[in-house]
Amino acid sequence: MKNPGQGCLEETVLPSRITDRLLAKWRIGWRPPRLDRHEISGSLGDLGTFIPLLVGMSVTNGLDFTSALFFAGLFNIVTGVAFSIPMAVQPMKAIAAVAIAEKLTQEQILAAGISTSAIILLLGITGLITVVNRVIPKPVVRGLQLGLGLQLLEKGVLLVRDTNVVWGLDSISVGILGFALVLAFASSRKVPSALILFAAGLGLALAINPEVVSSLRLGINLPHWVPLSWNDFRSSFYRAAVPQIPLTTLNSVIAVCALSVDLFPDRPARPRRVAMSVGLMNLVSGWFGAMPMCHGAGGLAGQYRFGARTSASILFLGAVKILLAVFFGGSLLALLHIFPGSILGVLLGISGLELALVATDQTERVPATVMLGTAAGVLALGSTATGFALGWALALIIGWADGNRKSNSGATPKKSE
């Protein structure tokens, strides 16, 4: 069984060289890649995760909607400049899940995001993330991708099911039609399916509640400073940051880099740069009320599936988010709150399917066993970190048994001639 290092390329560039390289792009007249309907469609591929978590934390926890949307857009643009691939910017899912379930305060959510990012940034600056990437076997990474992909697919199907209506503007039948549309044009570069779905979703939302238009307010809305106390960090660290750290390390850095190698072998993302990107995001924006953010393999898979091939999709999405945040602010929350769950479910489910499909290259018995064991741990136990630990242990056991078998086979004395 092959050992690690196959998921991502090793990052050897120092932070100062990264900065110089970015500045050099601007000095020589850097221009964004061409934007077309496919890039616009692809930019919408991660909304199935983004919208529900943003709305959920804004309604349940009092998260500042304007700040969350503004900084999500800002870091879309920063990411689009730093990476040449459609690298997704998405909410930190473990923190969001704990925040909604346990009703954390806005300050506790922000503190958890800052704590997580500080540790991920440390892994990136010291280069330890490259060591972590090097020692993880490829079948374990594939197992993480398979498990996470199936989780997203399941959540997408549940979003459709939970509409609890068979026929209607937001119903199970709409979800089935959405899935059928995407799958029917899966290999087409002419039909921007995500763009069609999103437009249909807006139309359905307005048809369900036309009065929501009157709630939109045009104005100037900007993020503001949010003071955090030591108690916010202390109370949120074990509850929200600790579950998020392994998920960010494995999914937002290791798995997303491995996926970038598969989708963009000529320009893959490197673990050290991705770790530093994740770390810097929330260390800056967390003090201004922004939602904890990271990159993600599911988001990259979804945006690729719906047509994104360059960073143009991310730059476009970031610009739209910033404009909406500044000019409409929190008044948009009402519209997003009624966006059809059946459409969001399709976007989320297809993202999961695309992520899971990268695991199909593990066809030999031993790697497939490790991959499936890892995925089973992720799904059965509901924990990426636990699934990873089980998969790695399985890889070590199988590797030891295989090495012991070969050693015993080689120890057999040859017959004398």
C-alpha positions, -999 to +999 in steps of 0.1 A: +000+000+000+014+033-010+022+059+017+011+094+019+021+124+002+000+114-028-030+135-017-013+169-020+019+183-032+044+192-005+045+229+003+080+243+005+073+280-002+080+303+027+053+328+038+074+357+026+078+342-009+040+336-010+035+373-003+061+383-029+044+361-054+010+377-048+024+412-049+042+403-082+009+394-098-004+429-091+028+446-102+028+429-136-009+438-141-027+407-129-061+402-145-088+379-133-097+349-155-126+352-180-160+350-165-188+331-184-221+314-175-204+282-164-182+300-139-213+318-126-232+285-123-202+269-106-200+298-081-234+287-067-224+251-061-217+255-024-248+275-015-265+244-002-241+245+028-236+283+030-272+295+031-287+272+058-258+276+082-256+314+077-294+318+082-294+293+111-267+311+131-281+345+123-316+336+135-307+313+164-275+329+178-278+365+167-248+364+144-244+396+125-257+388+091-241+418+074-207+411+088-209+374+080-219+380+044-194+408+039-164+389+051-175+357+033-174+378+001-141+395+010-124+362+015-139+348-017-120+376-035-088+371-015-090+333-022-097+340-059-065+360-061-044+336-040-055+304-058-061+298-094-088+271-087-124+276-075-115+272-039-147+274-018-151+296+013-177+280+036-188+280+072-169+260+098-195+232+101-187+218+136-188+252+152-220+260+134-236+228+145-226+232+181-236+269+181-271+262+168-277+231+190-264+246+222-274+282+214-240+298+218-237+336+219-223+355+189-192+362+209-186+325+217-190+316+180-164+342+170-140+332+198-142+295+187-134+305+151-104+326+162-091+298+184-094+272+156-077+294+131-048+302+154-040+265+157-044+259+119-022+289+111+005+276+135+004+243+116+009+262+084+036+286+095+057+258+111+052+234+082+037+208+104+007+205+081+030+193+054+043+165+078+007+156+086-001+155+049+029+133+041+022+106+067-015+101+058-020+072+034-040+080+002-067+054+010-074+071+043-078+105+025-101+088+000-121+073+029-125+108+044-137+121+010-161+092+006-175+096+041-179+134+039-194+131+004-220+106+015-228+128+046-234+158+023-255+137+000-276+124+029-281+159+043-292+171+008-317+143+005-330+151+040-334+188+032-357+177+003-376+152+025-381+176+053-402+199+031-428+173+041-449+180+010-450+158-021-464+184-045-460+221-042-436+251-048-412+238-022-417+200-022-402+166-026-413+166-063-393+198-069-363+182-053-366+151-075-369+173-106-339+193-095-318+161-091-330+149-125-320+181-141-285+181-128-279+144-135-294+147-170-269+175-179-240+162-158-217+160-188-229+191-206-209+223-208-238+242-223-263+240-196-254+259-163-276+237-141-268+255-108-276+289-123-309+275-135-316+259-101-308+291-082-329+313-104-358+288-100-353+289-063-356+327-062-387+325-083-403+299-061-394+319-029-410+350-043-440+330-054-444+315-019-442+349-002-443+379-026-444+403+004-408+395+012-397+420-014-411+448+007-388+438+035-357+446+015-341+479+025-315+497+004-288+515+024-252+514+035-243+486+059-208+479+072-192+455+097-184+468+131-160+458+159-172+431+184-153+431+217-145+396+230-136+386+265-114+358+279-145+341+291-158+338+255-127+320+245-126+298+276-163+287+274-163+280+236-129+263+232-138+227+243-174+230+232-169+243+196-132+247+187-120+213+198-145+194+175-137+218+146-098+216+147-096+180+133-124+187+108-106+218+095-072+200+094-085+170+076-113+184+053-103+220+048-067+213+042-057+177+036-088+165+017-093+197-003-056+196-014-060+159-024-092+168-044-074+197-061-047+172-073-075+151-089-094+180-105-066+204-113-033+183-116-016+212-133-023+237-105-031+219-072-035+237-039-007+231-015-014+223+022+008+249+037-008+278+018-043+264+024-036+261+062-023+297+063-053+309+043-078+293+067-058+306+097-057+342+085-094+344+076-108+343+111-080+359+129-089+391+110-126+389+105-136+372+138-132+406+156-158+421+133-186+397+138-179+374+108-190+338+107-161+313+113-150+303+078-127+277+061-121+260+028-137+226+021-135+196-002-173+195-005-174+231-017-147+226-042-164+195-055-197+212-058-184+242-076-164+220-100-195+199-107-216+229-116-191+244-140-164+263-121-129+257-136-110+289-125-110+314-097-133+337-118-163+319-102-150+328-067-142+364-076-177+368-090-193+353-060-173+374-036-182+406-054-219+398-053-218+389-016-200+422-007-225+443-027-255+425-012-241+429+023-232+466+019-264+477+002-291+453+016-275+440+048-297+421+072-329+428+052-318+399+029-322+375+058-360+372+052-355+363+016-329+336+023-350+323+051-377+313+027-354+300-001-367+265-010-351+237+010-358+214-020-334+235-042-308+238-014-310+201-009-302+194-046-272+217-045-259+201-013-266+166-024-248+169-058-218+185-041-216+154-018-220+130-048-191+147-067-169+145-036-177+108-030-170+099-066-132+107-064-129+076-042-136+053-072-098+051-080-093+028-050-100-005-068-075-029-053-086-049-023-062-036+004-066+002-004-103-003-009-106-019+025-088+010+043-109+035+024-142+018+032-132+014+068-124+051+071-157+061+054-176+037+077-161+053+107-170+088+095-206+078+088-213+055+117-197+076+144-205+110+129-170+122+135-143+129+109-115+127+134-127+093+148-132+079+113-097+092+104-082+075+134-099+042+127-088+043+090-052+051+099-052+023+125-066-001+099-039+010+074-012+004+099-025-030+109-029-042+073+005-027+064+021-045+094+004-078+085+015-075+049+051-067+059+051-096+084+038-120+057+065-109+032+092-112+059+082-147+068+080-156+032+115-143+026+129-161+056+123-195+041+157-211+036+167-220+001+174-256-007+211-263-012+221-273-046 
